[in-house]
Amino acid sequence: MDPQPIRLVIFDCDGVLVDSEGIALQVLVTALAEKGIPLTVDGAAERFLGRSLGSLAEAVLTEFAVEIDAAFLAGMREALYGRFRAELKPLPGVAGLIDALKASDVACCVASSSQRERIELSLSVTGLLPKLAPHIFSATMVENGKPAPDLFLHAASEMGFAPEDCLVIEDSPAGISAAQAAGMRVFAFTGGSHTRHASYRQTLAQLQPDAQFDAMENLLHFVLGVRRPEDLTNA
């Protein structure tokens, strides 16, 4: 039996559309150090990658007994946005992929744990916003962020598609788990600068996404039914 056609591709933003996670983790590590929490970038990635600021605050309180207040988050956000404006780049091949998907009548949207203003800033400074607006969904729109399925189910519903019509592109364990819980196919993208460590890729592989890949230009062939997931993984 042929697989269900993909009618909607749901992109995470950070680490999938824009190469932001390395910058964000550096800002986070610096901010946490000021709170007396010494973490490496790898340690921060393992704990917090793909999660909303709300869930980050809960995790810091649980693990380190340190409360993250609004002033802390505001300061971290200001530092992050400044670096985004100066440094942020799109992932290679993303712009052409989105154009090709839309030309092939495959819908696209963004579903990110970040606040909408951060998503729009990221997409704006990298030139991707006109290609994806207004189909942008933030974890602030749902009760539970990733790894809960709420955000992906909300995005699919708003776009008018059933979960089985959707393919999610994610780079984080929390995002992959959320897509699986939503009953959607999910591919792990490992083309961002933060995913280069073998241990990180192994963590993603252990979640058994439908495929794992690191070149956006290879994705189009699978979405259009030209290649199988295993071909994409081995590309």
Secondary structure, 3 states (H helix, E strand, C coil): CCCCCCCEEEECCECCCECCHHHHHHHHHHHHHHCCCCCCHHHHHHHHCCCCHHHHHHHHHHHHCCCCCHHHHHHHHHHHHHHHHHHCCECCCHHHHHHHHHHCCCEEEEEECCCHHHHHHHHHHCCCHHHHCCCEEEHHHCCCCCCCCHHHHHHHHHHCCCHHHEEEEECCHHHHHHHHHCCCEEEEECCCHHHCCHHHHHHHHHCCCCEEECCHHHHHHHHCCCCCHHHHHHC
